[in-house]
Amino acid sequence: MTLRPSLLPLHLLLLLLLSGAVCWAEAGFETESPVRTLQVETLVEPPEPCAEPAAFGDTLHIHYTGSLVDGRVIDTSLTRDPLVIELGQKQVIPGLEQSLLDMCVGSRSLGLLRASKASVPFWLWVSLEEWRHVGE
């Protein structure tokens, strides 16, 4: 993945901030729940005020990229159609689902996740493209 020059300083800043979080979190991952091992930073706010953020039961269309802390990409949806999921149905890893709660259409976030004490930390970039509330 090639970063646009205008986003490079932002990514470097986030890398510095989250690398400090990795050092801090390494000691506590064995006893913390998966939700507490998730740190999410909003990169882009939604273009309009968000009256109803994403919640359990909503159907979301997202793009994501997961990469190891060293930058190696493990999975991405950017080369295909957005992933369609229903929040709360455990269709994706818990950290991804948790990071989508309260997001709004058009927002983008970067998270640092660690699924369990046996796995390595990894970055997860998420872009919420569109979503539908329950009953719509």
C-alpha positions in Angstrom: 0.0 0.0 0.0 1.4 3.4 -1.0 0.6 6.3 1.2 -0.3 9.6 -0.3 2.3 12.3 0.7 -0.3 14.3 2.5 -1.2 11.4 4.8 2.4 10.4 5.6 3.0 12.8 8.5 -0.3 11.8 10.1 0.6 8.1 9.8 4.0 8.7 11.3 2.5 10.6 14.3 0.0 7.9 14.9 2.7 5.3 14.6 4.7 7.1 17.4 1.6 7.4 19.6 0.5 3.9 19.2 4.0 2.4 19.5 4.1 3.9 23.0 0.8 2.3 23.7 2.2 -1.1 22.6 5.1 -0.8 25.1 2.6 0.2 27.9 0.2 -2.6 27.0 2.7 -5.5 26.7 2.7 -6.0 30.4 -1.1 -6.0 30.8 -2.4 -8.1 28.0 -2.4 -11.4 29.9 -5.1 -10.2 32.3 -7.2 -7.8 30.2 -10.3 -8.6 28.2 -10.1 -8.3 24.4 -12.1 -5.1 24.5 -9.7 -3.5 26.8 -6.8 -4.3 24.5 -8.2 -2.2 21.7 -7.1 1.3 21.2 -8.8 3.3 18.4 -7.8 6.7 17.0 -10.2 8.6 14.7 -8.3 9.7 11.6 -11.1 11.3 9.6 -14.3 12.7 11.2 -17.5 12.2 9.2 -18.3 14.9 6.7 -21.6 15.7 8.4 -22.7 15.6 12.0 -23.7 12.1 13.0 -27.1 11.9 14.6 -27.1 8.0 14.9 -23.7 6.3 15.1 -23.4 2.6 14.2 -24.8 0.2 16.8 -25.4 -3.5 17.3 -27.9 -4.8 14.7 -26.8 -2.3 12.0 -25.6 -3.6 8.7 -22.3 -1.9 7.7 -20.3 -1.7 4.5 -16.7 -1.2 5.5 -13.2 -1.2 4.0 -10.4 -2.3 6.2 -6.6 -3.0 6.1 -5.0 -5.1 8.8 -1.2 -5.0 9.1 1.5 -6.1 11.5 3.2 -3.3 13.5 6.2 -3.7 11.1 3.9 -2.6 8.2 3.3 -6.0 6.5 -0.3 -6.2 5.3 -2.1 -9.3 6.5 -5.5 -8.6 4.9 -7.3 -5.8 3.1 -10.6 -5.2 1.4 -9.3 -2.3 -0.7 -8.8 -4.5 -3.8 -12.4 -5.8 -3.7 -15.9 -4.7 -2.7 -16.5 -3.5 0.9 -17.1 -6.1 3.5 -20.8 -6.2 4.6 -21.4 -7.2 8.2 -24.1 -7.0 10.8 -22.8 -5.6 14.1 -23.3 -8.0 17.0 -23.4 -11.2 14.9 -19.7 -12.1 15.5 -18.9 -12.2 11.8 -15.5 -10.5 12.3 -12.9 -10.5 15.0 -14.1 -8.8 18.2 -11.6 -5.9 18.0 -12.9 -5.0 14.5 -16.5 -5.2 15.6 -15.8 -3.1 18.8 -13.9 -0.4 16.7 -17.0 0.0 14.5 -19.4 0.8 17.3 -20.2 4.5 17.3 -18.5 5.2 14.0 -20.4 7.3 11.4 -20.5 7.1 7.6 -17.4 8.7 6.1 -15.3 8.4 9.2 -12.0 6.5 9.3 -10.1 5.1 12.2 -6.8 3.4 13.0 -6.7 0.8 15.8 -4.1 -1.2 17.6 -5.5 -4.6 18.5 -4.2 -7.8 20.2 -6.7 -10.6 19.9 -5.1 -12.7 22.7 -1.9 -13.0 24.7 -0.5 -15.5 22.2 -0.9 -13.2 19.1 1.2 -10.3 18.0 -0.3 -6.7 18.0 -1.4 -5.4 14.7 -2.8 -2.2 13.2 -6.3 -2.1 11.8 -7.4 0.7 9.5 -11.2 0.9 9.0 -13.3 3.1 6.8 -17.1 3.1 7.2 -18.5 3.5 3.7 -22.3 3.1 4.4 -24.6 1.4 6.9 -28.3 0.7 7.5 -30.0 0.9 10.8 -32.2 -2.0 11.9 -35.7 -1.6 10.4 -34.6 0.6 7.5 
